[in-house]
Amino acid sequence: MWHHMYGYGYGLNNIWPWLIGFDLIKIFVVVGIVVVFIKFMNKDRVVNQYQKSRAMQILQERYASGEIGEEEYKHKKKILSS
């Protein structure tokens, strides 16, 4: 009579919420790791884009001030664009 306890106690009925909870925790940890990895990878790309943008800005300033000619400007612009 005491071993049933209508779903209360240490039977299998009470272990399922814990198992589901641990699965959710595992999912959140994996998703968190993926998010951190993606942010880390994008950080390098953002830095590279900024450097290219800054280099292009300097090139345009040098061309506008007359430091470099049109041919050199086009050549360097093509290199920076690739």
SESE-209506 format. One record per residue (C-alpha): residue number from 1; residue in three letters; y, z, x. Coordinates in nm, 2 decimals, decimal comma. Example, Ala and Ser with C-alpha at 12.3 -4.5 7.8 and 13.67 -1.06 7.14 Angstrom:
REM SESE-209506
+-----+-----+--------+--------+--------+
|   i |  aa |  north |     up |   east |
+-----+-----+--------+--------+--------+
|   1 | ala |  -0,45 |   0,78 |   1,23 |
|   2 | ser |  -0,11 |   0,71 |   1,37 |
+-----+-----+--------+--------+--------+
END
This chain:
REM SESE-209506
+-----+-----+--------+--------+--------+
|   i |  aa |  north |     up |   east |
+-----+-----+--------+--------+--------+
|   1 | met |   0,00 |   0,00 |   0,00 |
|   2 | trp |   0,25 |   0,08 |   0,28 |
|   3 | his |   0,18 |  -0,23 |   0,49 |
|   4 | his |   0,34 |  -0,47 |   0,24 |
|   5 | met |   0,68 |  -0,30 |   0,20 |
|   6 | tyr |   0,81 |  -0,60 |   0,00 |
|   7 | gly |   0,94 |  -0,80 |   0,30 |
|   8 | tyr |   1,09 |  -0,51 |   0,49 |
|   9 | gly |   0,97 |  -0,37 |   0,81 |
|  10 | tyr |   0,83 |  -0,55 |   1,11 |
|  11 | gly |   0,64 |  -0,83 |   0,94 |
|  12 | leu |   0,68 |  -1,20 |   1,00 |
|  13 | asn |   0,93 |  -1,22 |   0,71 |
|  14 | asn |   1,19 |  -1,05 |   0,92 |
|  15 | ile |   1,14 |  -1,25 |   1,24 |
|  16 | trp |   1,25 |  -1,59 |   1,11 |
|  17 | pro |   1,63 |  -1,51 |   1,09 |
|  18 | trp |   1,61 |  -1,39 |   1,46 |
|  19 | leu |   1,43 |  -1,71 |   1,57 |
|  20 | ile |   1,68 |  -1,93 |   1,38 |
|  21 | gly |   1,97 |  -1,72 |   1,53 |
|  22 | phe |   1,83 |  -1,77 |   1,89 |
|  23 | asp |   1,79 |  -2,14 |   1,82 |
|  24 | leu |   2,16 |  -2,16 |   1,72 |
|  25 | ile |   2,26 |  -1,97 |   2,03 |
|  26 | lys |   2,07 |  -2,22 |   2,24 |
|  27 | ile |   2,24 |  -2,51 |   2,07 |
|  28 | phe |   2,58 |  -2,36 |   2,12 |
|  29 | val |   2,51 |  -2,30 |   2,49 |
|  30 | val |   2,39 |  -2,66 |   2,54 |
|  31 | val |   2,69 |  -2,80 |   2,35 |
|  32 | gly |   2,92 |  -2,58 |   2,56 |
|  33 | ile |   2,76 |  -2,70 |   2,89 |
|  34 | val |   2,80 |  -3,07 |   2,77 |
|  35 | val |   3,17 |  -3,01 |   2,68 |
|  36 | val |   3,24 |  -2,85 |   3,01 |
|  37 | phe |   3,07 |  -3,14 |   3,20 |
|  38 | ile |   3,26 |  -3,40 |   3,00 |
|  39 | lys |   3,59 |  -3,23 |   3,07 |
|  40 | phe |   3,51 |  -3,21 |   3,44 |
|  41 | met |   3,42 |  -3,58 |   3,45 |
|  42 | asn |   3,73 |  -3,68 |   3,26 |
|  43 | lys |   3,95 |  -3,47 |   3,49 |
|  44 | asp |   3,88 |  -3,70 |   3,78 |
|  45 | arg |   3,95 |  -4,01 |   3,57 |
|  46 | val |   4,28 |  -3,87 |   3,45 |
|  47 | val |   4,39 |  -3,79 |   3,81 |
|  48 | asn |   4,29 |  -4,14 |   3,92 |
|  49 | gln |   4,49 |  -4,29 |   3,64 |
|  50 | tyr |   4,79 |  -4,08 |   3,72 |
|  51 | gln |   4,77 |  -4,19 |   4,09 |
|  52 | lys |   4,75 |  -4,55 |   4,00 |
|  53 | ser |   5,04 |  -4,52 |   3,75 |
|  54 | arg |   5,25 |  -4,35 |   4,02 |
|  55 | ala |   5,16 |  -4,61 |   4,28 |
|  56 | met |   5,26 |  -4,89 |   4,03 |
|  57 | gln |   5,59 |  -4,71 |   3,96 |
|  58 | ile |   5,67 |  -4,69 |   4,33 |
|  59 | leu |   5,58 |  -5,06 |   4,37 |
|  60 | gln |   5,81 |  -5,16 |   4,09 |
|  61 | glu |   6,09 |  -4,95 |   4,24 |
|  62 | arg |   6,04 |  -5,11 |   4,58 |
|  63 | tyr |   6,05 |  -5,46 |   4,42 |
|  64 | ala |   6,36 |  -5,38 |   4,21 |
|  65 | ser |   6,54 |  -5,25 |   4,52 |
|  66 | gly |   6,46 |  -5,56 |   4,72 |
|  67 | glu |   6,23 |  -5,39 |   4,98 |
|  68 | ile |   5,95 |  -5,63 |   4,90 |
|  69 | gly |   5,94 |  -5,99 |   4,79 |
|  70 | glu |   5,79 |  -6,14 |   4,48 |
|  71 | glu |   5,47 |  -6,26 |   4,65 |
|  72 | glu |   5,40 |  -5,92 |   4,80 |
|  73 | tyr |   5,48 |  -5,75 |   4,47 |
|  74 | lys |   5,23 |  -5,97 |   4,28 |
|  75 | his |   4,96 |  -5,93 |   4,54 |
|  76 | lys |   4,99 |  -5,55 |   4,55 |
|  77 | lys |   5,01 |  -5,53 |   4,17 |
|  78 | lys |   4,69 |  -5,73 |   4,14 |
|  79 | ile |   4,52 |  -5,48 |   4,38 |
|  80 | leu |   4,64 |  -5,18 |   4,19 |
|  81 | ser |   4,54 |  -5,33 |   3,86 |
|  82 | ser |   4,18 |  -5,37 |   3,96 |
+-----+-----+--------+--------+--------+
END
